[in-house]
Amino acid sequence: MPTLTDEQRRQWAVDGYIHLKGALDPREVALYSELIDSIRHQPGWEPTPDVPRGHYAWVERNPTADDPNSFMDRRDIMGYAQPFLDMVDRPNVFDRILELMGPYIVLSMTQAIVRAPTTEFAGFTHTDGGEALRRIRVTETSKPLAMKALYLLTDVEGTDCGNFTVFPGSHLRQIPFDCDAAPTPHTPGAVQLGGEAGDCYLFSHALWHGPAPNHSGKGRKTLLYNYAQMFLKTYDFPTMTGVMDSCTPRQRRLLGDLGHDPRPGDYFYVPDDQEEVIYEQPRARQAA
Ligand SMILES: O=C(O)CCC(=O)C(=O)O
């Protein structure tokens, strides 16, 4: 069953992202926001000065954990609380992801980010997936290699408020750059998106995007769930631990459990029951 409107399909193809309004209700926004505040006090993976850009190190607690508006970038969040796991295949968003990506996918990473209000952060933009994936661009009729769902947990009004910033169409047309001169949230063509707490943006890995500076006076909170075609290596698998027992069969599959011991061919050729598991349908044999 199609879950995207014609306009959303157009926006995905032409702009490389879709804005879903009201994906979370106010009660959920409050719940996830409080959970983000609480995980700051617990150990986990965060960027630290001693690891290269894009890498994460184990920290015992966020350095400014007592200030919920301060910067945090925590990875692999599913183990902290069941609601983070529930979000993996949340129907009103995951249905759309399935429509865009098809059923042969895995969950590649989870992340909670707070962009602190500060004059010291200029924002940045990038494509996802590091140095190699940036050089690979699919056509507009192709399924995406990877994509993210970004959930806003705070309202973002105006510009330079930590806005999620995009260069519409850049998923199809590479922006020429060198490492010293990547486009910024103020480069011509950048669009600093506004939105309300509870909205979700779906965007392609190949879209130039990133956070704008935040001069709003309050922290901008987001949750991110990244999905990839199964044959791609995932960001978080080596650290995804301890949650399998709380998962539904579909969530287990999305976390990389193929239902058998590892063997050559895994992830490139999918298990026979992949579509039944991912679409949560009864197996054809059982139904017959
Ligand atoms: O908006 C943000 O804070 C960063 C989101 C982002 O750049 C990403 O998910 O790659």
The ligand as a MOL file (V3000), in Angstrom:
LIG
                    3D

  0  0  0     0  0            999 V3000
M  V30 BEGIN CTAB
M  V30 COUNTS 10 9 0 0 0
M  V30 BEGIN ATOM
M  V30 1 O 21.0070 18.2890 12.5440 0
M  V30 2 C 21.9510 17.7740 13.1400 0
M  V30 3 O 22.2310 18.0130 14.2790 0
M  V30 4 C 22.8250 16.8340 12.4240 0
M  V30 5 C 22.1140 15.8910 11.5650 0
M  V30 6 C 23.0990 15.3760 10.5990 0
M  V30 7 O 23.8460 16.1010 10.0620 0
M  V30 8 C 23.1720 13.9830 10.2760 0
M  V30 9 O 22.3500 13.2080 10.7350 0
M  V30 10 O 24.0680 13.5600 9.5330 0
M  V30 END ATOM
M  V30 BEGIN BOND
M  V30 1 2 1 2
M  V30 2 1 2 3
M  V30 3 1 2 4
M  V30 4 1 4 5
M  V30 5 1 5 6
M  V30 6 2 6 7
M  V30 7 1 6 8
M  V30 8 2 8 9
M  V30 9 1 8 10
M  V30 END BOND
M  V30 END CTAB
M  END
